[in-house]
């Protein structure tokens, strides 16, 4: 088992090709305070939102735990593993399974 010290930082990111408005809507809906970044690939733009602050992670966990449309399959498995890792990082350990 890895040692989790206070310097470990969890993060969550989501990205979208071409449709910046979708990422901006997620940012607004979840009250995430980080900037949306843009990368250009040939004629397409890729927009990404990445969060790591305790407050943003707590907002995200609260939303995903209370969503009327649950994660399924592999995304659910990834989320559960990520949540388990959160509990091992002191700065995120207080974020309960139900916020």
C-alpha angles and dihedrals in degrees: 000000000000121000112244113207129180092267094067112106127198120210141185126201137181129184141188136193116237099336104095090165091069093056091044090051091052090048091052097042094051093039092236114172100201125104124257109239125212129209123182122218113184104300096345130084121213118205122200136186118196126181133184107155117115092240094051092046089049091051090050094047091048091052095047092046094050101036117128088218107058126207112258138199119347094358089057090049091049091049093049091050091048091050091051090053091049090060090059095055110082097217091055100033093098091062099102129208086259114035 
